[in-house]
Amino acid sequence: MKFTKESLITGFALFSMFFGAGNLILPPSLGFKAGDAWFLVTIGFMISAVILPLLGIFAHARLQGTLMDFGKKVSPVFSLIYCVLIYLISVALPSPRTASVTHEIAVTPFFGSSPILTSTIYFVLVLIFVLNRSKILDVLGKFLTPIIFIVILSIICVGIFIPHPAMNASTISEPLVQGLLEGYQTFDAIAAVVVGGVLIISLDLKGAQEFQNKRMLIRNAGVIAGIGLFITYAGLIFNGALFNTTFPEDISRTQLLSGLSYETLGNIGSIFLSVLVSLACFTTAVGIVTGTSDFFKGIFNNSSAVYVGTAVISCALGVVMGQFDVSYIIDVAVPALLFIYPITIVLILLNILPEHWGTPIMFRAVVLVTMLFSIPDFLASIGFKEEVQPILKIIPFGNNTLGWVLPVFITFVSLILLSNVWRPAKN
């Protein structure tokens, strides 16, 4: 695997589009609660927030199309509905959340301005970047990402090597599962299918390349972004665990991140953190809005007017939703994630399978089973927990909101075995 200058710049740009609000505030909080079980929550978190997104980029490298291609083997109608849901969720929740985090961490400590002013200025700047989308990879990869990564590493390294008291015991009953589920909230698997499309189009705009060369470039960029995410997440989780006796148990996610920056870098840490949060959140919002605009532009015959209109609407929605506090947006996201995330996971995995396994029948059966067994989790998250509790008790891992995993695995293995039996008979 050879990393060229172009793959490094593209990988840095990809990292910056992944790394946003949830990526900053969730890992320290998870480590803070995990305490001496920080290693187990890290493993779970890495599965859902690093490995799956990396596989999503690999799937994009293989397909080199749009998000529509991820679900086309199920059916064109399903693919369209799935894509619309993904993009609506993206511009309604993770994108505005970046503005909310920016206000709470980078603006409130220094200015007394209102959230509406922050989100308005923020999304006006996002819109400017999105309307100049041909320059996105270079700006993100060459300039913004190195600054983001240097600040993150400064906080992590200082936090590891300065003296601190012994960490408390874990307050999490199932750290591995909790780490896995908390990784959902980063939206990284969804981000992979969204910003992967942005990456494909951005590379096309920079000039045509052969399919294999572009595939290798995208895969290498994905590996670079994955390494960056791994180092960042592991470091932030470990720092949260190291300082879990320093702060009160009920500290909020944003307050904890601010506290860590102060404990590690002192007063200058607040300034560093403000720069880090602003850049990290901003680059993610740019990636989300660009991906959404690209999608609807493609649906409507590559209309530039649709691209601009979608960007404007997405940014306007960001202004409205960005006024709410981070905790509220995270809570609102839970039902949507519990339904759409399992579907996204299985589509990523199916799209990296060998062609003889990833048949339309396999896609349809696995996706259908995933949807069916995700419904109880979704209903429980919107207030019907008592009604679906008997069902969740019957399904293996149902009480861990992972009731879809075993049925999907059984479906997959059964179809593989049936296809092996059928193929010789057919010959």
Secondary structure by P-SEA (a helix, b strand, c coil): ccccaaaaaaaaaaaaaaccccccccaaaaaaaaccaaaaaaaaaaacccaaaaaaaaaaaaaccccccccccccaaaaaaaaaaaaaaaaacaaaaaaaaaaaccccccccccaaaaaaaaaaaaaaaaaaccaaaaaaacccaaaaaaaaaaaaaaaaccccccccccccccaaaaaaaaaaaaaaaaaaaaaaaaaaaaaaaaccccaaaaaaaaaaaaaaaaaaaaaaaaaaaaaaaaacccccccccaaaaaaaaaaaacccaaaaaaaaaaaaaaaaaaaaaaaaaaaaaaaaacccaaaaaaaaaaaaaaaaaaccccaaaaaaaaaaaaacaaaaaaaaaaaaacccccccaaaaaaaaaaaaaaaaaaaaaaacccccaaaaaaacccccccccaaaaaaaaaaaaaaaaaaaaaaac
